[in-house]
Amino acid sequence: MAFPDEPQGVGTPSGETVHEPFPDENVSYSDNWSSSGSSTTETAPATSVISAPPPPSSTPTSAKGGGGKPPKPPDPPDESDDDEEGMARMSFLEHLEELRKRLLLAVGGIGVGFFLCLFFSDELWSIVVSPARNALTHLGVKPPELAQISPMDAFRIMWMDLPILAAVFVSSPWILYQVWAFIAPGLYKRERRWAVPFVVSSAGLFILGGIFAYFVAFRYGLEFLMGLAMGKGVHPTISMSEYYDLFVDVMLGVGIVFEIPILLFLLTLVRVVNPSFLVRHSRYAILIIVILAAVITPTGDVFNLALFATPMIILFYLGIFASWILVLHREKRRFPWRIFYKWLGIILVLGVLTTWVVFRYYGYHFVPHWPIFVR
């Protein structure tokens, strides 16, 4: 028995596709119509509904239809990122704490050097007083000795001041390493490789400056100044205290001046200056060097001014040369060593020939005291 209101599609053949007027076609419709008390049960025929299309494949395809191509490999890590990660980030208070730590370590190194040099105070004083003895001997002053004015001069100089001065030179590599350790956190990782060359070259230049001051600047300058009044009714008498103060000023002043190439190299390393800037403003640098030499020169004569200013100017251009090498290394360019050695050899040969001509035909010869070259 069929109900009068049969649902649409009951009379259609079995297996025929029917689109139901529902918004979602994924829902299949099926129902059973039955009547209680009746032995006959009619069931609506099954209908098949079109399912939704399958999801797109997850295989990446190119915009131009080149499906199946492998993805582009990731870019290699940038070296600058590694350098940035290698740079330490420190606050202002952390910088002050680091500065305090490095100062204490530097002072501790000087203290250790002081106690070591204290055992050799007599030998150190013999080295210090040697230029005065030689100058007085060459000037004909007898006896060639210094004068002690105050009773405390000998104790203060020989057992206090002189070991400290020697300790500064002995511990200079340690002190300069502390300077590098303080500025290293602000540098890139590849720039920290300059630590060993920095310490070795800076300590070597400082000690070389002391050697130049002892054997050239102080020794010949002292004899020149003491000989100005000889034969004019003046007998030179040098106080032990004043002589030592002059010795310290010259030694430390020239030692610091010899650090000019290191200073220019560090300024180039942190990108404050560059070689072209230094060359363009070299005339101003020479003027500043002359003024600085006039300040640190223990006397006011032109001779000592030139004796201090000339090495400083040479060292300034040596610093420009070191800065240029750093820039070439940073830009991955090679230095023309062949041309450099060629011109260096030409200059050396010309210098040797000039010296030979002066000695051979003009009768000059070298003497280990002022005026150095005599006929």
Buried (B, 14 or more C-beta within 10 A) or exposed (E): EEEEEEEEEEEEEEEEEEEBEEEEEEEEEEEEBEEEEEEEEBEBBEBEBEEEEEEEEEEEEEEEEEEEEEEEEEEEEEEEEEBEEBBEEEEEEEEEEBEEEBEEBBEEBBEEBBEBBBEBBEEBBEEBBEBBBBBBBBBEBEEBBBEEEEEEBEEBBBEEBBBBBBBBBBBBBBBBBBBBBBBBBEBBEEBBEBBEEBBEBBBBBBBBBBBBBBEBBBBBBBBBBBBEEEEEEEEBEBBBBEBBBBBBBBBBBBBBBBBBBBBBBBBBBEEEBBBEBBEEEBEEBBEEBBEBBBEBBBEEBEBBBEBBBEBBBEBBBBBBBBBBEBEBEBEEEEEEEEEEEEEEEEEEEEEEEEEEEBEEEEEBEEEEBBEEEEE
